[in-house]
């Protein structure tokens, strides 16, 4: 199989995984992905024969196949942190009424691997398997404990150039230091956030679209500093929260996944936000301990 064929197969699996409850005809797939008709037809046929996709005989549409259930279960057994995180998140959702999501980083994307609860229609993750671009400020909690070279590469992907870009890089370095010291990330909700979420939902279909990336970077550039990351949590301030996230660490001290809360209703003061963060950090620390992970020493290299 050529590299091009392999990439087409991967793009198709990722696309269907991001839309797990939907079915698509060949023409609808072509509307979403920049693949030729012949290549798409061959790839869909191969995936259907392998059971990774299912084809509706009457409607001639494709959807996720049952073979992927076995693949997913095998992956969970290989990565127990995901299953443990899901259990902790289910308890938090039941107690607090919030959506909880576990995400991992792969290459330059954030992938949701577990979800409990739901959020209002204009925010949050809809399905496990959804992908987001791993560019600032998305994924700050994943990169805060990374080595300096990885942090600089991350910052370079989305902060832009000129005075504004340098200002945001300075701010984000302060944010990363704050996240390491606190042990969690927290950002404010605001008018620009909803537009970012709308772009995120289009990510799987637009991943190869230069216009999408230009729009995404523009919208992220419209976020206020508090929407990037809250550096202060004043106990008397009234805050509208977008998310709180906490890391789960591997045995080597790397962030293996991040657990986050979202779907907050109303405003919180800084003290209430800290209490929620402590609950989430406790849950993440439990998953770290159960998987024999270790939290790295703050300031080991910073």
For each residue, the residues with C-beta under 8 A, 3 or more apart:
1: 5 6 9
2: 5 6
3: 6 7
4: 7 8 39
5: 1 2 8 9 39 43
6: 1 2 3 9 10
7: 3 4 10 11
8: 4 5 11 12 35 39 40 43
9: 1 5 6 12 13 43 46 47
10: 6 7 13 14
11: 7 8 14 15 33 35 207 208
12: 8 9 15 16 29 33 35 40 43 44 47 53
13: 9 10 16 17 47 52
14: 10 11 17 18 129 131 204 207
15: 11 12 18 19 29 32 33 204 205
16: 12 13 19 20 24 53 62 63 64
17: 13 14 20 64 68 129
18: 14 15 127 129 130 131 203 204 205
19: 15 16 22 24 127 204
20: 16 17 64 127 128 129
21: 127
22: 19 63
23: 56 59 61 62 63
24: 16 19 28 29 32 61 62 63
25: 28 29 59 60 61 62
26: 29 30 37 40 41 44 60 62
27: 30 31
28: 24 25 31 32 61
29: 12 15 24 25 26 32 33 35 40 44 62
30: 26 27 33 35 37 40
31: 27 28
32: 15 24 28 29 204 205
33: 11 12 15 29 30 40 205 208
34: 208 209
35: 8 11 12 29 30 39 40 43
36: 39 40
37: 26 30 40 41
38: 41 42
39: 4 5 8 35 36 42 43
40: 8 12 26 29 30 33 35 36 37 43 44
41: 26 37 38 44 45
42: 38 39 45 46
43: 5 8 9 12 35 39 40 46 47
44: 12 26 29 40 41 47 48 53 55 62
45: 41 42 48 49
46: 9 42 43 49 50
47: 9 12 13 43 44 50 52 53 62 65
48: 44 45 51 52 53 54 55 62 65
49: 45 46
50: 46 47 65 67
51: 48 54 65 66 67 68
52: 13 47 48 64 65 67 68
53: 12 16 44 47 48 62 63 64 65
54: 48 51 62 63 64 65 66
55: 44 48 60 61 62
56: 23 59 60 61 62 63
57: 60
58:
59: 23 25 56
60: 25 26 55 56 57
61: 23 24 25 28 55 56
62: 16 23 24 25 26 29 44 47 48 53 54 55 56
63: 16 22 23 24 53 54 56
64: 16 17 20 52 53 54 68
65: 47 48 50 51 52 53 54 68
66: 51 54 69 70
67: 50 51 52 70 71
68: 17 51 52 64 65 71 72
69: 66 72 73
70: 66 67 73 74
71: 67 68 74 75
72: 68 69 75 76
73: 69 70 76 77
74: 70 71 77 78
75: 71 72 78 79 82
76: 72 73 79 80 82 83
77: 73 74 80
78: 74 75
79: 75 76 82 83
80: 76 77 83 84 290 291
81: 84 85 248 256 257 287 291 293
82: 75 76 79 85 86 102 113 114 257
83: 76 79 80 86 87 114
84: 80 81 87 88 286 287 290 291
85: 81 82 88 89 102 114 248 257 259 283 284 287
86: 82 83 89 90 102 114 116
87: 83 84 90 91
88: 84 85 91 92 259 283 284 286 287
89: 85 86 92 93 100 101 102 114 115 116 117 259 283
90: 86 87 93 94 100 116
91: 87 88 94 95 283
92: 88 89 95 96 98 100 116 261 279 280 283
93: 89 90 96 97 98 99 100 116 117
94: 90 91
95: 91 92
96: 92 93 261 276 279
97: 93 117 263 265
98: 92 93 117 261 262 263 264
99: 93 115 116 117 118 119 124 125 261 262 263
100: 89 90 92 93 115 116 117 259 260 261
101: 89 112 114 115 124 125 259 260 262
102: 82 85 86 89 112 113 114 115 248 257 258 259 260
103: 110 111 112 113 132 139 142 257 258 260
104: 110 111 113 256 257 258
105: 109 110 111 134 139 142 255
106: 109 111
107: 134
108: 133 134 135 157
109: 105 106 131 132 133 134 203
110: 103 104 105 131 132 133 134 138 139 142
111: 103 104 105 106 129 130 131 132
112: 101 102 103 115 125 127 128 129 130 131
113: 82 102 103 104 128 129 257
114: 82 83 85 86 89 101 102 128
115: 89 99 100 101 102 112 125 127 128
116: 86 89 90 92 93 99 100
117: 89 93 97 98 99 100 263
118: 99 124 263
119: 99 123 124 125 262 263
120: 123 124 263
121:
122: 194 197 198
123: 119 120 189 193 194 197 242 262 263
124: 99 101 118 119 120 197 262 263
125: 99 101 112 115 119 128 130 262
126: 130 201
127: 18 19 20 21 112 115 130
128: 20 112 113 114 115 125
129: 14 17 18 20 111 112 113
130: 18 111 112 125 126 127 200 201 203 204
131: 14 18 109 110 111 112 203 204 207
132: 103 109 110 111 138 139 200 203
133: 108 109 110 138 158 200 203 213 216
134: 105 107 108 109 110 138 139 142 154 157
135: 108 138 139 154 157 158 216 217 220
136: 140 154 155 157 158 159 168 172 220 228
137: 140 158 172 175 187 220 223 227 228 229
138: 110 132 133 134 135 220
139: 103 105 110 132 134 135 142 143 154 258
140: 136 137 143 144 172 175 176 179 185 228 229
141: 144 179 184 185 245 246 247 255 258 260
142: 103 105 110 134 139 146 247 255 258
143: 139 140 146 150 151 154 176 255
144: 140 141 176 179 180 185 247 255
145: 180 247 249 253 254 255 296
146: 142 143 150 151 154 254 255
147: 150 151 301
148: 151 152 301 302
149: 152 153
150: 143 146 147 153 154
151: 143 146 147 148 154 155 173 176
152: 148 149 155 156
153: 149 150 156 157
154: 134 135 136 139 143 146 150 151 157
155: 136 151 152 158 159 169 172 173
156: 152 153 159
157: 108 134 135 136 153 154
158: 133 135 136 137 155 217 220
159: 136 155 156 165 166 168 169 172
160: 164 165 168 217 221
161: 165
162: 165 166
163: 166 167
164: 160 167 168 221
165: 159 160 161 162 168 169
166: 159 162 163 169 170
167: 163 164 170 171
168: 136 159 160 164 165 171 172 228
169: 155 159 165 166 172 173
170: 166 167 173 174
171: 167 168 174 175 225 228 229
172: 136 137 140 155 159 168 169 175 176 228 229
173: 151 155 169 170 176 177
174: 170 171 177 178 231
175: 137 140 171 172 178 179 185 228 229 231
176: 140 143 144 151 172 173 179 180
177: 173 174 180 181 302
178: 174 175 181 182 229 231
179: 140 141 144 175 176 182 183 184 185 229
180: 144 145 176 177 183 298 299 302
181: 177 178 298
182: 178 179 185 277
183: 179 180 246 247 281 295
184: 141 179 244 245 246 277 280 281
185: 140 141 144 175 179 182 229 243 244 245 246
186: 229 230 233 241 243 244 245 273 277
187: 137 226 227 228 229 230 241 242 243
188: 224 226 227 230 239 240 241 242
189: 123 193 227 240 241 242 264
190: 193 223 224 226 227 240 242
191: 194
192: 195 196 219 222 223 224 227
193: 123 189 190 196 197 223 227 242
194: 122 123 191 197 198
195: 192 198 199 219 222
196: 192 193 199 200 216 219 220 223
197: 122 123 124 193 194 200 201
198: 122 194 195 201 202
199: 195 196 202 203 212 215 216 219
200: 130 132 133 196 197 203
201: 126 130 197 198
202: 198 199 205 206 212
203: 18 109 130 131 132 133 199 200 206 207 212
204: 14 15 18 19 32 130 131 207
205: 15 18 32 33 202
206: 202 203 209 211 212
207: 11 14 131 203 204 212
208: 11 33 34
209: 34 206 212 213
210: 213 214
211: 206 214 215
212: 199 202 203 206 207 209 215 216
213: 133 209 210 216 217
214: 210 211 217 218
215: 199 211 212 218 219
216: 133 135 196 199 212 213 219 220
217: 135 158 160 213 214 220 221
218: 214 215 221 222
219: 192 195 196 199 215 216 222 223
220: 135 136 137 138 158 196 216 217 223
221: 160 164 217 218
222: 192 195 218 219
223: 137 190 192 193 196 219 220 227 228
224: 188 190 192 227 228
225: 171 228 229 231
226: 187 188 190 229 230
227: 137 187 188 189 190 192 193 223 224 242
228: 136 137 140 168 171 172 175 187 223 224 225
229: 137 140 171 172 175 178 179 185 186 187 225 226
230: 186 187 188 226 233 239
231: 174 175 178 225
232: 270
233: 186 230 237 239 270 273 274
234: 237 269 270
235: 269 270 271 274
236: 269 270
237: 233 234 269 270
238: 267 268 269
239: 188 230 233 267 268 269 270 273
240: 188 189 190 264 266 267 268
241: 186 187 188 189 244 264 268 273
242: 123 187 188 189 190 193 227 262 264
243: 185 186 187 260 261 262
244: 184 185 186 241 260 261 273 276 277 280
245: 141 184 185 186 258 259 260 261 280
246: 141 183 184 185 258 259 260 277 280 281 283 284 285
247: 141 142 144 145 183 255 257 258 259 284
248: 81 85 102 255 256 257 258 259 284 287 288 291 293
249: 145 253 254 255 256 288 293 294 295 296
250: 253 254 255 256 291 293
251: 291 292 293 294
252:
253: 145 249 250 293 294 295 296
254: 145 146 249 250
255: 105 141 142 143 144 145 146 247 248 249 250 258
256: 81 104 248 249 250 291 293
257: 81 82 85 102 103 104 113 247 248
258: 102 103 104 139 141 142 245 246 247 248 255
259: 85 88 89 100 101 102 245 246 247 248 280 283 284 287
260: 100 101 102 103 141 243 244 245 246 280
261: 92 96 98 99 100 243 244 245 264 276 280
262: 98 99 101 119 123 124 125 242 243
263: 97 98 99 117 118 119 120 123 124
264: 98 189 240 241 242 261 268
265: 97
266: 240
267: 238 239 240
268: 238 239 240 241 264 272 273 276
269: 234 235 236 237 238 239 272 273
270: 232 233 234 235 236 237 239 273 274
271: 235 274 275
272: 268 269 275 276
273: 186 233 239 241 244 268 269 270 276 277
274: 233 235 270 271 277 278
275: 271 272 278 279
276: 96 244 261 268 272 273 279 280
277: 182 184 186 244 246 273 274 280 281
278: 274 275 281 282
279: 92 96 275 276 282 283
280: 92 184 244 245 246 259 260 261 276 277 283 284
281: 183 184 246 277 278 284 285
282: 278 279 285 286
283: 85 88 89 91 92 246 259 279 280 286 287
284: 85 88 246 247 248 259 280 281 287 288
285: 246 281 282 288 289 295
286: 84 88 282 283 289 290
287: 81 84 85 88 248 259 283 284 290 291 293
288: 248 249 284 285 291 293 294 295
289: 285 286 292 293
290: 80 84 286 287
291: 80 81 84 248 250 251 256 287 288
292: 251 289
293: 81 248 249 250 251 253 256 287 288 289
294: 249 251 253 288
295: 183 249 253 285 288
296: 145 249 253 300
297: 300
298: 180 181 302
299: 180 302
300: 296 297
301: 147 148
302: 148 177 180 298 299
